[in-house]
Amino acid sequence: MNILEYLKQNYNSFTDREKLISKYFLENEESIIKLSAKEIGDLTNTSAPTVVRFSKKLGFSSLNELKLNLKLSSNVAEKSSRFEYLDKDLKTKDIIYGVKESIDSVMEKTVKLINESDLDKAINLLIAAKNIYIYSIGVSGLVGLDFYYKLNRINKRCTLHTDTHLQITSSVLMEEGDVAVAISYSGETAEVLTCVENARKNKIPIISITKASVNNELEKLSDITLKIPFVEKSLREGAMSSRISQLAIIDMLFIGIARDNFEEIEKKLIATREAVKKLRK
C-alpha cells in the first residue's frame, strides 16, 4: 500500500500521539528514512515505543519496514488526476479515458492490498461451506448480487435477500457449516454489522470485503478481511471505485472456487448458458 496515502486517509482515526507521528511522516517523508525510533519520538514529542507501536498498528513488523514502504511511496508518488466525475465541461473523450485511468489506478491499488494467504483461506471456506449467506446493501448490494448470480450458476447454495429485514432474520438462523460474506465499503453499514454480529453469536465464519482503514468495525468482527482501497476523491468516484474493487475481489473468489473442481464447474456453466440461449434472439 502507499503509506503516505494511507496516513492521510486515516489521520482522523489516529490517537493524539499517533497524529503527531503521522503529521511528521507526511511533512518529512524524505528525512525520516534516516531517523531512529528514538529520534522520531523526540521530534514528535512522543517516544520510541510509541513510534514502534504505531508502525505495527499500520501493519508493519518494524519501523524499518515502514520506512522502506515510505521510501517506495515517495519514489512512486501518484500523479494527481484532473478528471472529475461530475464536471459540466467534460468532453466525451475525457469521460472515456478518465474512467479507464481511474479503473487502472484502483485495480493497481486493489492488487497491492491483497493478502494471498487470506484470499486462499476465504476460497477454502467458501468451497467447504454448506450454505453461503451474503450480506450487503446499496452499491455494495449490487456487488453481492453479482456474487449470488455467479454462485447460483455453479449450483453453490447461497442466500441473498434484497430486503434488509430478511437479511437480518436470516443471519440469526445460520448453522454450523455455513459461511457469511459481508460486503461494505465503509465497514460501518448498520444493517450489515447487525447481520455479522448475529452470525458471530452462532460461531459462523465471516469473510468481509471492506476498505483498508485503521478503525474498521466490520474488519474487527470478521475472521477474514479482504481489503479494498480507501478512495473518496469526488462525489461519485468513491462509489464507482469501491464497486470496481469489490467486483474484482468477487471474481477472484469465484475463480478460486471454480479452480477446485474445474471440469464439473465448467459443465454447470455451459449447462446454465445453454438453458437461456434460446431466449437470445
N, C-alpha and C positions, 0 to 999 in steps of 0.2 A: 504494500500500500504506500501511497505518497504521504509520508508522515506530516509534512507541512500542511497539506490539505486537511488531513485528519485532525490536527491540532486546532485549526481554525473552526472546523465544523462542530467540534465537541467542546469548545472552550467554555461555554456556559454551564457545562455539566461537571466541570472540574471543581475541586475544593479551592479555597482561597490560596493555599500554598501551591497547589498544582497550577493554578492560573499564573502565579508569579514565574514558575519554571517554564510553562508553556509560552508565556509572553516573551521571555528571554530567548527561548529557542527560535521563535518566529522572527525576532528582531536581530538576532546574532547568529544566523544559521551557518555562516562561514567560519567564524572564530570558535564556535562551540566545539568543533571537532577535536580541537587540541586540548580542551579543558578536562580536568578530572572531576569526579563527583563532588569532591570537597570544594573545588574552585567554583563549580556551578552553584553549589549550596551557598557559599559565601556571597557570590554576586547576586543571588536572588533572595537573600535573607531567609533561606530555609536551612537545609542541612544535607550532608552527603547521603544518609539513609533515606531521606525524603525523595531525593533525586533518583536513587536506585529503585525505590518502591514505585515511583511514577513511571519509570521505564518499564517495569514489569506489568504495571496496570495497563499500559498501552499494548502489551502482548509480546514484549521483547524479553529475552532471557537475561540480558545485561545492558548496562549503559552503553558499552562499546557496540553492541548490536544495533541499538537505537541510533547511535552516531553514524554508523555505516549507512543505515537507511536514510538518515538525514542528509548525508553527503550525496547519495544517489538521487534523492528527491530534489536537491538543489541543482544537480547537474542536468536533470531532465525536467526542469520546470515546465509545466504545461503552458502551451500557448493560450492566451485569452481569446475567446471567440467573440466576434461581433454579432454573431447570429442570435436573434431573439425570436422566440416562437410567436409572440404577439407583437407585430410591428406593421403598421398600415403601409409602410414604404417598401416592404419586402417584394422582390421580384420572384417570379415562379422559379427561376433558376436558383435563386438564393435559398428558396424553400427546399428544393431537391437536394442540393449539395450540403445545405445546413443540417438537414435531418440525417443525411449519410454520415457527416462528420460527427454528429452527436452520438449516433449508434456506434460508430467505430470507437469513439472515446469511452463510452460507458461499457462496451464489451471488453476493452483492454483493462479497465479498472475492475470489472467483474472477475475476469480470469485471475488477476493478481490476488484477489481476495479468497479464491477457492482453496480450501484445505482438502487435499486429495483423500486423506485418511477419513475425514468427516463425511465426505461425499460417498466413499465406499461403505462406511457404516450405515449411512442413510439408505443407500441402494439395497444393502443386505437386509435391513429391517423391512423394507417395502416388499422385497421378494418373499420373505417369510411370513408376511402379515396375513392374518385370516381375513380381516376387513381393514380397509383404509378409509379414514374419515378426514375430509378436507374442510378446513375452517378458514374462510376469507370473505371479505365484503368489499364493496366499492370497486376501484380499479384492480385491487388485488383479487377481488372476486372473479374478475374475468380471467385472471391467470389460473385461479383454482378450477374454473370451468374448463379451461384448456387441458389441465391435467386430468380432470374427470373424464373428458372425452377420450383422451389417449388411453387411459387405463381400461375404459369400457371396451375399446376396440380390441383389446387383447384378453378380454374376459377376466380382468382382475377385479375382484369385488371391492367396490368403493362407494362411498356415500358423500354427496354434496347437496346441501339444501340452500336455496337462494334466500329463503325466509330465515332471518336471524333467530327467531324463536325456536324454529325447528333445529337449527344448528345447536343451540344451547341444550334443548331437550335431548338430542341425540348424544351429546357429549357426556351425559350422566349415565347413559346406557351402554357405554363401551365395555368390552370384556377382555379377559386375558387373550393375548394373541392378536389383538387389534393394534393399529398404529394411527396416531393423529399427525396430520400435516397442517401446520398453521402458517398462513401467509399474511404478513402485514408489514408494509414498508416502514412505518413509524415504530412498530413494536409496541404501540400504545392503544391500539384499537380495542375499545372496551369489550365488544361482543366476542372478539377472538380471544382476548385474555380470559374471559369468563369460561369459554369452552376449554381452553388449555388448563385452567385451574381445576375444572371438573374432571378432565382426563387424568390429571396428576393424582387426584384423590383415588382414582381407580387403578393407579400404578401403570398407566398406559404410556409407552414410549412416545415422545413428542419430537417431531422434526419441524424446525421453523425456518422460514425464509424471510429474512428481515435485514434492515440496514446495519452496517457496521458502525457502532457507536459505543461510547463508554458506559452509559446507563440505559440499557435497553431492557424493558420489563419482560418482553416476550423471550428474549435470549436467556434471561435469568430462570425462566420457568421451563426451558427446553432441555432435552437430553442432547440433541444435536442441532447446531445452528449453522445454516448455510447463508453466508453473508453477501449482501449486495452493496454497491457503493452508496454513500450518502451524497445525493445530488439534488440540490434545490437552487437552481440558478434563477429561473424565472417562473412566472405564474403557472405555466403548463409543463415546462421542461422536466421538473422534478417527477411529475406523474408519468410522463412518457418514458423517461429514462429508467425509472424504477420498474415499470412494466416490462421493458426490454430485458433488464437484468433478471427479473423473476422468471420470465419465459425461458431464458437461456438455462437457468438452473433446472426448471421443469423438464426441458429437453434432455439435459444431462442425466437426470434421474430416470427418465423413461428409457433412454438408450441403454443405461446401465441395467435396468430391469430386463430389457429385451436381450441383452448380451448373455444373460444367464441361461436362456433357453431359446436361442435364436431361431432354429428351424421351426419349432412349434409356434412361436410368436409370429413368424413370417407367414405361416399358413393362416393364422387368425386375421392378420392384417389384409391378406389377399381375399379371404372369405368375406370380410366386412366391406371391403371395397367393391367386390362383385355384387354384394347384396343390394347396393344402392346404384350400381352402374346403369341399370335400365331406366332410372329416373332422370338421368342426364341426357337431355335432348337439345 
